[in-house]
């Protein structure tokens, strides 16, 4: 499944992580990684970061993540 959330603030993402099902993988914009404690918390919770300004890189990250999830049967 794909759940699309239009959150208004960076902290909303951490709240969404608490309510989504266990086998869902959150994806966030790479800019969040550089926001101090928010970035650390997101990184430690397993969020996958994509660079929205580099389309090819974003596609590669999502494709690699999907292959890994299918191959290893993990979230």
Secondary structure by P-SEA (a helix, b strand, c coil): cbbbbbccccaaaaaaaacccccbbbbbcccccccaaaaaaaaaabbbbbccccaaaaaaaaaaaaaaaaacccc
